[in-house]
Amino acid sequence: MHAMLPTRDHPHVIWYEWKTFKNEFSPYLIEEVVDRREIELPKWYVPLARGAAIPSSYLLRRAGYRPGSYRPRGWVKPHYDALWKDIGPDCLVVRGGKPLWQIERNGSPGRPHGHPNMALVHNFGSTPILTRTYQAATYLAEFCYWNDPPAGLRWIDECPDDFRGAIEFYRIRRITEAVIPSTRISRLEAARLTRGKP
């Protein structure tokens, strides 16, 4: 199987650029950045993202959330790990809780797999924005739906069209970075990896 080429919505981020981002993110948007291996993200969910970003208290206050807030009206919680809210023809969804909550909105129903929603991400590496509580996720979902995401955030398809190729690309990247000491990965080696060659 060939590995997919990264796309604008599902880019490949070189490991040392990711390390820089973890230390130099905007505190207005982000409180903390965590590596993917530290959280239980499904393989298909933004599969090339190296981790996730937890929104700052400043951003959550802008969205109307305060610690201890109840979820806004209209949200239905049919299961312990998922909530949704219908807004006319659209739907907002938050899910997860292991331990963080994903923020989604309905996407195109014609997508070529069973994951048609869009995920809220940071522009850098399409890093998913995850919250510590479902209440915070519901406020941020509504805020970004009604106002468009603030600068630095956007909605993308949560799963690429070629998600099997994306998972293969992720696997090749892990193998390559395990074999080559991380301090020696050069841009040339990263370019080879981007072409899908271990």
RADA-V498396 format. One record per residue. N is the residue number from 1. RES is the residue in one letter. SS is DSSP state (h for helix, s for strand, l for the rest). NEAR is the number of other ideal C-beta (glycine too) atoms within 10 Angstrom. D_CENTER is the distance of its C-alpha to the mean C-alpha in whole Angstrom. Layout:
n: (N,N)
res: (RES,RES)
ss: (SS,SS)
near: (NEAR,NEAR)
d_center: (D_CENTER,D_CENTER)
This chain:
n: (1,2,3,4,5,6,7,8,9,10,11,12,13,14,15,16,17,18,19,20,21,22,23,24,25,26,27,28,29,30,31,32,33,34,35,36,37,38,39,40,41,42,43,44,45,46,47,48,49,50,51,52,53,54,55,56,57,58,59,60,61,62,63,64,65,66,67,68,69,70,71,72,73,74,75,76,77,78,79,80,81,82,83,84,85,86,87,88,89,90,91,92,93,94,95,96,97,98,99,100,101,102,103,104,105,106,107,108,109,110,111,112,113,114,115,116,117,118,119,120,121,122,123,124,125,126,127,128,129,130,131,132,133,134,135,136,137,138,139,140,141,142,143,144,145,146,147,148,149,150,151,152,153,154,155,156,157,158,159,160,161,162,163,164,165,166,167,168,169,170,171,172,173,174,175,176,177,178,179,180,181,182,183,184,185,186,187,188,189,190,191,192,193,194,195,196,197,198)
res: (M,H,A,M,L,P,T,R,D,H,P,H,V,I,W,Y,E,W,K,T,F,K,N,E,F,S,P,Y,L,I,E,E,V,V,D,R,R,E,I,E,L,P,K,W,Y,V,P,L,A,R,G,A,A,I,P,S,S,Y,L,L,R,R,A,G,Y,R,P,G,S,Y,R,P,R,G,W,V,K,P,H,Y,D,A,L,W,K,D,I,G,P,D,C,L,V,V,R,G,G,K,P,L,W,Q,I,E,R,N,G,S,P,G,R,P,H,G,H,P,N,M,A,L,V,H,N,F,G,S,T,P,I,L,T,R,T,Y,Q,A,A,T,Y,L,A,E,F,C,Y,W,N,D,P,P,A,G,L,R,W,I,D,E,C,P,D,D,F,R,G,A,I,E,F,Y,R,I,R,R,I,T,E,A,V,I,P,S,T,R,I,S,R,L,E,A,A,R,L,T,R,G,K,P)
ss: (l,l,l,l,l,l,l,l,l,l,l,l,l,l,h,h,h,h,h,h,h,h,h,h,l,l,l,l,l,s,s,s,s,s,s,h,h,h,l,l,l,l,l,l,l,l,l,l,l,l,s,s,s,s,s,l,h,h,h,h,h,h,l,l,l,l,l,l,l,l,l,l,l,l,l,s,s,s,s,l,l,s,s,s,s,s,s,l,l,s,s,s,s,s,s,s,l,l,l,l,s,s,s,s,s,l,l,l,l,l,l,l,l,l,l,l,l,s,s,s,s,s,l,h,h,h,s,s,s,s,s,l,l,h,h,h,h,h,h,h,h,h,h,h,h,h,h,l,l,l,l,l,s,s,s,s,s,l,l,l,l,l,h,h,h,h,h,h,h,h,h,h,h,h,h,h,h,h,h,l,l,h,h,h,l,l,h,h,h,h,h,h,h,h,l,l,l,l)
near: (9,10,22,22,14,19,16,7,18,25,14,20,21,20,16,13,14,18,15,13,19,17,7,9,19,14,10,13,20,23,16,13,20,16,12,20,10,11,16,11,20,13,12,16,20,25,23,21,24,25,21,25,27,18,28,17,13,14,24,24,11,17,22,13,24,11,10,7,14,8,20,17,6,12,20,11,13,7,9,8,13,17,22,21,20,12,14,5,6,10,15,24,21,29,19,22,18,10,11,21,25,26,33,26,20,16,18,9,6,6,16,11,12,8,17,16,21,19,25,26,25,23,14,21,22,24,25,25,27,25,27,17,19,22,22,25,32,29,25,27,27,21,20,21,18,9,10,11,19,15,10,17,21,18,19,20,20,28,25,26,14,18,22,15,17,23,18,17,24,19,15,15,22,12,12,17,16,9,8,15,8,10,7,7,16,10,9,8,14,19,12,13,22,16,8,18,10,12)
d_center: (25,24,20,18,18,15,15,14,10,10,12,13,13,17,17,19,17,14,17,18,15,15,18,18,15,17,18,18,14,13,15,14,11,11,11,10,14,14,12,12,9,11,12,11,7,6,9,9,7,9,8,6,8,10,12,15,18,20,17,17,21,20,19,22,20,23,23,25,24,24,22,23,25,24,22,23,22,23,22,21,17,16,18,18,20,22,22,25,24,20,18,15,14,12,12,12,14,14,14,11,10,8,8,10,13,15,15,18,20,21,18,20,18,17,14,14,12,10,6,6,5,7,10,10,9,6,4,2,5,7,11,14,16,16,18,16,13,16,17,14,13,17,17,14,16,20,19,17,14,15,16,13,10,10,9,9,10,7,10,12,16,17,15,18,18,14,15,18,17,15,18,20,18,18,22,23,21,23,27,26,27,24,26,28,25,26,25,27,25,22,23,25,22,20,23,22,25,25)
